[in-house]
Amino acid sequence: MTPTLMSTSVWAITGAKAVLWVLVLTRMTGLLATLPILGSEQVPLQLRAALGALLTTVLLPVIPVPAHLPSGLPELVGLMASELAIGLLLGSVVAWILEAVSFAGTLMDTQMGFSFVQFLDPATSQSASISGSLMMQISALLVFLTGLHHQMILALVDSYRIAPMGQGVPMQAFGLIMLIGQMLGKGFQLAFPVLAVLFLIDLILGVSGKFMPQLQLLQLSFPLKIALGMTVLGLVLRELGPWLTPLLASAPKLALKLLGG
């Protein structure tokens, strides 16, 4: 063995770089696990692991080195847990935006009568409504068309300025609650046109039933609500891109704001 390889300083530097790489990989794993499509079970685990390792290796030179790296296994495990939580929090903002769209689709399907029809969503491996799954797929496509996946990776690099390694998870609990409430409000806003039209249909049918009891309201309401609901849903889908794009563009700032940035 050469004297250079026998030097303890060389092995100390190598070990520090390895620990830093593992910590950056942990935060990156949390981000990728919650991003749409990239964190889906349909993407092979080997591919997700390779992508995380590749991105970590590329970003490692620009990540600030903490003043103190863990020296023991318990300290390393605790630090990895906080890094994973930060990564999950960053990616969850994008997931919540898409869940707001899915929530809007579920509300629409409930009013149109499609809630009786549930199928297995291949993206989440869970039962989903028709409109909700359709709008989720369009929204996930918009994530990549707008380059949000690139912006979230840049936000992860910027998160080391706001939440350095070893400082814990500086989560803003009140901001988190406010953000979840805003996403629910956005979902209701998206579903409001369909809900308003179907509410008017229910109101008209209710009044008609009072004056014309011979009407078969149950048989009449289903096809009428489905036809009008699908028509308004088509108009909503036309405006989904312009409505959703600014919300997706604000996701990196919202994620950093939750960390106190």
C-alpha positions as CSV (number, residue, x, y, z in Angstrom):
1,M,0.0,0.0,0.0
2,T,1.3,3.4,-0.9
3,P,2.0,6.0,1.8
4,T,-0.8,8.2,0.4
5,L,-3.4,5.5,0.9
6,M,-2.0,4.8,4.4
7,S,-2.5,8.5,5.5
8,T,-5.3,8.9,8.0
9,S,-6.2,12.4,6.7
10,V,-7.0,11.0,3.3
11,W,-9.4,8.4,4.8
12,A,-10.9,11.1,7.1
13,I,-11.7,13.3,4.1
14,T,-13.1,10.4,2.2
15,G,-15.3,9.4,5.1
16,A,-16.6,12.9,5.5
17,K,-17.5,13.1,1.9
18,A,-19.3,9.8,2.1
19,V,-21.4,10.9,5.1
20,L,-22.2,14.2,3.4
21,W,-23.3,12.3,0.2
22,V,-25.6,10.0,2.3
23,L,-27.2,13.0,4.0
24,V,-27.8,14.8,0.7
25,L,-29.2,11.6,-0.8
26,T,-31.6,11.3,2.2
27,R,-33.1,14.8,1.6
28,M,-33.2,14.1,-2.2
29,T,-35.0,10.8,-1.5
30,G,-37.7,12.6,0.5
31,L,-38.3,15.0,-2.4
32,L,-38.4,12.4,-5.1
33,A,-40.7,10.2,-3.0
34,T,-43.5,12.8,-2.9
35,L,-43.1,14.3,-6.4
36,P,-45.8,13.2,-8.9
37,I,-44.9,10.4,-11.3
38,L,-41.3,10.2,-10.1
39,G,-42.5,9.0,-6.7
40,S,-45.1,6.7,-8.1
41,E,-45.1,3.0,-7.5
42,Q,-45.3,2.5,-11.3
43,V,-41.7,3.8,-11.6
44,P,-39.3,0.9,-10.8
45,L,-37.5,1.2,-7.5
46,Q,-34.1,0.7,-9.1
47,L,-34.8,3.6,-11.5
48,R,-35.8,5.9,-8.6
49,A,-32.8,4.9,-6.6
50,A,-30.5,5.5,-9.5
51,L,-32.0,8.9,-10.2
52,G,-31.6,10.0,-6.6
53,A,-28.0,8.9,-6.5
54,L,-27.2,10.7,-9.8
55,L,-28.8,13.9,-8.7
56,T,-27.1,13.8,-5.4
57,T,-23.7,13.3,-7.0
58,V,-24.3,16.2,-9.4
59,L,-25.5,18.6,-6.6
60,L,-22.9,17.6,-4.0
61,P,-20.3,20.2,-5.0
62,V,-22.7,23.1,-4.5
63,I,-24.1,21.9,-1.1
64,P,-22.6,23.7,1.8
65,V,-20.6,21.5,4.1
66,P,-21.8,21.7,7.7
67,A,-19.4,22.6,10.5
68,H,-20.0,19.4,12.3
69,L,-20.7,16.0,10.7
70,P,-22.0,13.1,12.8
71,S,-19.3,10.8,14.2
72,G,-21.5,8.0,15.5
73,L,-24.3,5.9,14.2
74,P,-27.1,7.2,16.5
75,E,-26.2,10.8,15.6
76,L,-26.2,9.9,11.9
77,V,-29.5,8.2,12.0
78,G,-31.1,11.1,13.8
79,L,-29.7,13.6,11.3
80,M,-30.9,11.4,8.4
81,A,-34.4,11.4,9.9
82,S,-34.5,15.2,9.9
83,E,-33.1,15.4,6.4
84,L,-35.8,13.0,5.1
85,A,-38.5,15.0,6.8
86,I,-37.3,18.2,5.1
87,G,-37.3,16.5,1.7
88,L,-40.8,15.1,2.3
89,L,-42.0,18.5,3.3
90,L,-40.6,20.1,0.1
91,G,-42.2,17.5,-2.2
92,S,-45.5,17.4,-0.3
93,V,-46.3,20.9,-1.4
94,V,-46.6,19.8,-5.0
95,A,-48.5,16.7,-4.0
96,W,-51.0,18.8,-2.1
97,I,-51.6,21.0,-5.1
98,L,-52.5,17.9,-7.2
99,E,-54.6,16.5,-4.3
100,A,-56.6,19.8,-4.4
101,V,-57.3,19.0,-8.1
102,S,-58.3,15.4,-7.2
103,F,-60.5,16.8,-4.4
104,A,-62.3,19.0,-7.0
105,G,-62.8,16.0,-9.2
106,T,-64.3,14.0,-6.4
107,L,-66.7,16.8,-5.5
108,M,-67.8,16.9,-9.2
109,D,-68.3,13.2,-9.4
110,T,-70.4,13.1,-6.2
111,Q,-72.8,15.7,-7.7
112,M,-72.9,14.1,-11.1
113,G,-73.6,10.6,-9.8
114,F,-70.2,9.2,-10.9
115,S,-69.2,8.5,-7.3
116,F,-70.9,5.1,-7.7
117,V,-68.2,4.3,-10.3
118,Q,-64.7,3.8,-8.7
119,F,-61.7,2.2,-10.4
120,L,-58.1,1.5,-9.5
121,D,-55.9,4.5,-10.3
122,P,-52.6,3.1,-11.8
123,A,-50.6,6.1,-10.5
124,T,-51.5,5.7,-6.8
125,S,-52.8,2.1,-6.7
126,Q,-55.9,3.4,-4.9
127,S,-59.6,3.7,-5.8
128,A,-60.3,7.0,-7.5
129,S,-63.2,8.8,-9.2
130,I,-63.3,9.3,-12.9
131,S,-63.0,13.1,-13.0
132,G,-60.5,13.2,-10.2
133,S,-58.2,10.7,-11.9
134,L,-58.5,12.5,-15.3
135,M,-57.7,15.9,-13.8
136,M,-54.8,14.4,-11.7
137,Q,-53.2,12.9,-14.9
138,I,-53.5,16.3,-16.7
139,S,-52.0,18.1,-13.6
140,A,-49.1,15.6,-13.4
141,L,-48.3,16.2,-17.0
142,L,-48.4,20.0,-16.4
143,V,-45.8,19.5,-13.7
144,F,-43.3,18.4,-16.3
145,L,-44.4,20.7,-19.0
146,T,-43.9,23.7,-16.8
147,G,-40.5,22.5,-15.6
148,L,-41.6,22.4,-12.0
149,H,-39.5,19.2,-11.3
150,H,-36.4,21.3,-12.2
151,Q,-37.5,24.2,-10.0
152,M,-38.1,21.8,-7.0
153,I,-34.6,20.5,-7.3
154,L,-33.3,24.1,-7.2
155,A,-35.5,24.7,-4.2
156,L,-33.9,21.7,-2.5
157,V,-30.5,23.2,-3.0
158,D,-31.8,26.6,-1.7
159,S,-33.3,24.8,1.3
160,Y,-29.8,24.2,2.7
161,R,-29.5,28.0,3.2
162,I,-32.8,28.1,5.1
163,A,-32.5,24.7,6.9
164,P,-28.8,23.7,7.2
165,M,-27.8,20.2,8.1
166,G,-27.9,19.5,11.8
167,Q,-30.4,22.3,12.6
168,G,-33.5,20.1,12.7
169,V,-36.7,20.6,10.8
170,P,-37.7,24.4,11.1
171,M,-41.3,23.7,10.1
172,Q,-43.8,26.5,10.3
173,A,-46.8,24.6,11.8
174,F,-49.3,27.5,11.4
175,G,-48.1,28.0,7.8
176,L,-48.6,24.3,7.1
177,I,-52.2,24.5,8.4
178,M,-52.8,27.6,6.3
179,L,-51.4,26.0,3.2
180,I,-53.6,22.9,3.6
181,G,-56.6,25.1,4.0
182,Q,-55.7,27.1,1.0
183,M,-55.4,24.0,-1.1
184,L,-58.8,22.8,0.0
185,G,-60.2,26.2,-0.9
186,K,-58.6,26.0,-4.3
187,G,-60.1,22.6,-4.9
188,F,-63.6,23.9,-4.1
189,Q,-63.0,26.9,-6.4
190,L,-62.1,24.6,-9.3
191,A,-65.2,22.4,-8.7
192,F,-67.5,25.4,-8.1
193,P,-68.8,25.8,-11.7
194,V,-70.0,22.2,-11.9
195,L,-71.4,22.3,-8.4
196,A,-73.3,25.6,-9.1
197,V,-74.9,24.3,-12.3
198,L,-75.9,21.0,-10.7
199,F,-77.3,22.8,-7.7
200,L,-79.5,24.9,-10.0
201,I,-80.6,21.7,-11.7
202,D,-81.6,20.2,-8.3
203,L,-83.4,23.4,-7.4
204,I,-85.4,23.4,-10.7
205,L,-86.3,19.8,-10.5
206,G,-87.4,20.2,-6.9
207,V,-89.7,23.1,-7.8
208,S,-91.0,21.1,-10.8
209,G,-91.8,18.2,-8.6
210,K,-94.0,20.4,-6.4
211,F,-96.1,21.5,-9.4
212,M,-95.9,18.3,-11.5
213,P,-95.9,15.3,-9.1
214,Q,-96.3,13.0,-12.1
215,L,-92.8,13.7,-13.2
216,Q,-90.3,10.8,-12.7
217,L,-87.7,13.1,-11.2
218,L,-85.3,10.3,-10.3
219,Q,-85.1,9.0,-13.8
220,L,-85.0,12.5,-15.3
221,S,-82.3,13.9,-13.0
222,F,-79.5,11.3,-13.6
223,P,-79.1,11.8,-17.4
224,L,-79.7,15.5,-17.1
225,K,-77.1,16.1,-14.4
226,I,-74.6,13.9,-16.2
227,A,-75.1,15.7,-19.5
228,L,-74.8,19.2,-18.0
229,G,-72.1,18.2,-15.6
230,M,-69.9,16.7,-18.4
231,T,-70.5,19.8,-20.5
232,V,-69.3,22.2,-17.7
233,L,-66.5,19.8,-16.9
234,G,-65.3,20.1,-20.4
235,L,-65.2,23.9,-20.1
236,V,-63.3,23.5,-16.8
237,L,-60.7,21.3,-18.4
238,R,-60.1,23.9,-21.0
239,E,-59.2,26.4,-18.3
240,L,-57.3,23.9,-16.1
241,G,-53.9,24.7,-17.5
242,P,-54.1,28.6,-17.1
243,W,-55.6,28.1,-13.6
244,L,-53.1,25.5,-12.4
245,T,-49.9,26.9,-13.9
246,P,-49.5,29.9,-11.6
247,L,-50.2,27.6,-8.6
248,L,-47.5,25.2,-9.7
249,A,-45.1,28.1,-10.3
250,S,-45.5,29.2,-6.7
251,A,-44.8,25.7,-5.3
252,P,-41.0,26.2,-4.7
253,K,-41.6,29.5,-2.8
254,L,-44.4,27.9,-0.8
255,A,-42.2,24.9,0.1
256,L,-39.3,27.2,1.2
257,K,-41.7,29.4,3.1
258,L,-42.8,26.4,5.2
259,L,-39.2,26.0,6.2
260,G,-39.0,29.6,7.3
261,G,-37.6,31.1,4.1
